[in-house]
């Protein structure tokens, strides 16, 4: 299962000591990630296999001579 849309309730800031501090303005972030939507619409199983990221990844592969798709560890 892949999450396309999520709701994040912004209410607290976690401080370095682990305690929670109320935010001055509380809100809900209803995030539908563009890259996740593209992944679903293009029938891919990874955001990185969509036309959003593939051209950049291919450029980096050429310039670095590192094969992201061939060398990626699962």
C-alpha positions in Angstrom: 0.0 0.0 0.0 1.2 3.5 -0.8 0.1 6.6 0.9 -1.0 9.3 -1.6 -2.6 11.8 0.8 -2.1 12.4 4.4 -3.2 14.7 7.2 -0.7 16.0 9.7 -2.1 17.8 12.8 0.5 20.4 13.8 0.0 21.1 17.5 3.3 20.8 19.3 7.0 21.4 19.0 9.1 18.7 20.5 12.0 20.2 22.4 15.5 18.6 22.7 14.7 17.3 26.2 11.7 15.4 24.7 9.0 17.7 26.2 6.2 19.1 24.1 5.7 22.8 23.7 2.3 24.0 22.3 2.6 25.9 19.0 1.3 29.4 18.9 -0.8 28.6 15.8 -2.2 25.1 15.4 -3.1 23.8 11.9 -3.6 20.8 9.8 -1.4 20.1 6.8 -3.3 18.1 4.2 -0.4 17.0 2.0 -1.0 15.3 -1.3 2.6 14.9 -2.4 3.0 15.8 -6.0 5.7 13.1 -6.5 3.4 10.5 -4.9 0.5 11.4 -7.1 2.8 11.2 -10.2 4.0 7.8 -9.0 0.4 6.5 -8.7 -0.7 7.9 -12.0 2.4 6.6 -13.8 2.0 3.1 -12.3 5.4 3.1 -10.6 6.4 1.7 -7.2 8.9 4.4 -6.3 8.8 8.2 -6.5 12.3 8.1 -8.1 11.0 6.0 -11.1 8.7 8.8 -12.3 9.3 11.4 -15.0 9.7 14.0 -12.2 13.0 12.6 -10.9 14.3 10.3 -13.7 15.9 13.0 -15.9 17.8 14.5 -12.9 18.9 11.1 -11.7 20.1 10.1 -15.2 22.1 13.4 -15.4 23.7 12.8 -12.0 24.5 9.2 -13.1 26.2 10.5 -16.3 28.2 13.2 -14.4 29.2 11.0 -11.4 29.5 7.7 -13.3 27.6 6.1 -10.5 24.6 4.0 -11.4 21.7 4.9 -9.0 19.4 2.3 -10.5 22.0 -0.4 -10.8 23.8 0.3 -7.5 20.9 1.0 -5.3 20.6 -1.2 -2.3 17.2 -2.4 -1.1 
